[in-house]
Amino acid sequence: MTLKELKDRIASVPEGEFYDELNVCIPNNKGSIGPTSTTDVKHAGQGIDWDNKKFFIWPEIEMIEMVGNPNDYVGFVNYIRRETGMGKNQTLAALEDCKEEIGTIISNWLRTHGKKTS
């Protein structure tokens, strides 16, 4: 998408107080029953130096590129739920609580097996 295309999309939103208060966000593919799961935007602007021909939209929280299908993640969460008997929210909270440890374990495994970690 070019900046002109983005401007055209924004210009097509009806005028009015309700629309002026729309929250700008990015779908984050976390999966959701109900509204789309999103991450808020904290900043938008043109890049500098090597990135001067780019317009960036920065998310409120760090996001990473997802490798694979989001349904694979849903399957993983459902597997943990079946194996542990935890509910969905308990499982998601447990994964969130140990995400740094999971990252360390995966990075160590990748290094041990001669894979790139970055």
Phi and psi in degrees as a GROMACS rama.xvg file:
@    title "Ramachandran Plot"
@    xaxis  label "Phi"
@    yaxis  label "Psi"
@TYPE xy
-93.8021  166.589  THR-2
-63.1003  -36.9683  LEU-3
-61.7685  -42.6252  LYS-4
-62.8922  -39.9423  GLU-5
-63.8561  -45.2435  LEU-6
-59.7681  -41.7143  LYS-7
-63.0229  -40.5977  ASP-8
-63.7149  -43.6463  ARG-9
-64.9229  -40.6451  ILE-10
-64.7396  -23.4724  ALA-11
-81.5101  -8.56882  SER-12
-74.774  130.398  VAL-13
-56.5866  152.637  PRO-14
-80.6907  153.579  GLU-15
140.566  157.898  GLY-16
-57.0667  -41.2046  GLU-17
-58.1648  -46.1537  PHE-18
-72.8496  -30.4404  TYR-19
-65.5565  -22.2616  ASP-20
-97.4046  8.65479  GLU-21
-61.1383  136.682  LEU-22
-78.2057  131.209  ASN-23
-90.2051  124.041  VAL-24
-148.88  169.947  CYS-25
-122.542  126.851  ILE-26
-59.6779  137.114  PRO-27
-112.919  7.23523  ASN-28
59.1165  24.5206  ASN-29
-75.094  -16.2793  LYS-30
84.918  142.585  GLY-31
-162.359  144.36  SER-32
-100.754  111.866  ILE-33
113.419  -136.683  GLY-34
-64.4462  154.488  PRO-35
-62.8273  133.208  THR-36
-72.6358  130.522  SER-37
-135.984  166.294  THR-38
-121.64  132.812  THR-39
-68.1927  157.022  ASP-40
-96.4239  130.402  VAL-41
-100.802  -21.0376  LYS-42
-162.596  152.636  HIS-43
-144.355  139.497  ALA-44
178.18  168.876  GLY-45
-74.1934  142.484  GLN-46
-71.9116  170.749  GLY-47
-124.603  167.539  ILE-48
51.8637  -121.504  ASP-49
-61.6658  -24.2591  TRP-50
-99.1413  16.6783  ASP-51
-67.6791  -13.1504  ASN-52
-102.116  24.2874  LYS-53
-128.143  149.476  LYS-54
-116.168  120.555  PHE-55
-100.612  144.681  PHE-56
-119.219  112.961  ILE-57
-95.8693  126.07  TRP-58
-75.1333  155.411  PRO-59
-61.3535  -38.7742  GLU-60
-119.599  154.858  ILE-61
-61.888  136.287  GLU-62
-122.619  151.307  MET-63
-122.051  154.575  ILE-64
-68.1025  134.062  GLU-65
-88.0192  126.274  MET-66
-98.2797  116.228  VAL-67
103.301  -170.251  GLY-68
-93.2654  133.499  ASN-69
-57.4214  -26.8056  PRO-70
-64.6015  -26.2402  ASN-71
-64.019  -38.7712  ASP-72
-66.4219  -42.4981  TYR-73
-60.6071  -41.5635  VAL-74
-61.5227  -39.4911  GLY-75
-64.2519  -45.4169  PHE-76
-62.0591  -42.4757  VAL-77
-64.6755  -36.2514  ASN-78
-61.6649  -46.991  TYR-79
-61.4583  -41.9092  ILE-80
-60.1149  -46.0768  ARG-81
-62.5332  -43.577  ARG-82
-72.7986  -30.0918  GLU-83
-104.559  -20.9824  THR-84
80.8194  5.97383  GLY-85
-76.4351  154.303  MET-86
-76.9236  171.749  GLY-87
-58.4102  -50.1914  LYS-88
-65.0379  -37.0505  ASN-89
-63.443  -42.8967  GLN-90
-63.5613  -47.3714  THR-91
-62.7672  -39.3308  LEU-92
-65.1046  -41.2116  ALA-93
-63.8104  -42.9152  ALA-94
-64.2686  -40.7138  LEU-95
-63.3714  -41.6446  GLU-96
-63.2377  -29.8149  ASP-97
-114.978  20.5559  CYS-98
-62.8464  -35.101  LYS-99
-66.5033  -41.9003  GLU-100
-64.8729  -40.2207  GLU-101
-61.9165  -44.1479  ILE-102
-60.0153  -41.6397  GLY-103
-64.5713  -44.9435  THR-104
-60.1352  -45.5764  ILE-105
-66.5539  -43.0571  ILE-106
-61.4666  -42.9383  SER-107
-62.5663  -42.4704  ASN-108
-63.1942  -43.7138  TRP-109
-61.9632  -43.9127  LEU-110
-62.7387  -43.46  ARG-111
-59.9976  -33.5184  THR-112
-99.2949  16.7895  HIS-113
69.5195  26.799  GLY-114
-98.7688  153.845  LYS-115
-72.8988  143.395  LYS-116
-110.992  3.60837  THR-117
